[in-house]
């Protein structure tokens, strides 16, 4: 349940940031591009937010590995 909440929160946060940046960039050009830029920015931000949570969970799993007790393959 906690992982789902983190994913939802991250997706929403990044979508809002992406929408604001996209709308600002689009608004520089024209009023019509502001809404298009906001939509594209929100979609991009949501994708980034989704991927970021999955990467963070992998990093947390790697941090929990105890090097002294777990076997590490030898690289020759």
PEFEN-V769660 format. One record per residue. N is the residue number from 0. OMEGA is omega in whole degrees, -180 to 180 (NA if undefined). NEAR is the number of other ideal C-beta (glycine too) atoms within 12 Angstrom. Layout:
N:OMEGA:NEAR, N:OMEGA:NEAR
//
This chain:
0:-180:7, 1:180:11, 2:177:15, 3:179:13, 4:179:12, 5:-180:21, 6:180:23, 7:-179:18, 8:-179:20, 9:179:27, 10:-179:27, 11:-179:21, 12:-179:22, 13:177:28, 14:179:28, 15:178:22, 16:179:23, 17:179:29, 18:180:29, 19:180:21, 20:180:23, 21:180:29, 22:179:27, 23:179:17, 24:179:20, 25:180:24, 26:176:20, 27:-177:13, 28:180:15, 29:-179:13, 30:180:13, 31:-180:13, 32:178:19, 33:-179:22, 34:178:18, 35:178:20, 36:177:27, 37:179:27, 38:179:20, 39:178:22, 40:178:29, 41:178:28, 42:179:20, 43:179:25, 44:178:29, 45:178:28, 46:179:19, 47:179:24, 48:178:28, 49:-178:26, 50:-177:18, 51:-180:23, 52:-179:27, 53:177:19, 54:179:17, 55:180:19, 56:177:20, 57:179:14, 58:178:13, 59:178:15, 60:-180:12, 61:179:13, 62:-177:11, 63:-179:12, 64:178:14, 65:-174:10, 66:-177:10, 67:-176:7, 68:-179:8, 69:-180:10, 70:179:9, 71:-180:10, 72:178:6, 73:177:5, 74:-179:4, 75:NA:3
//
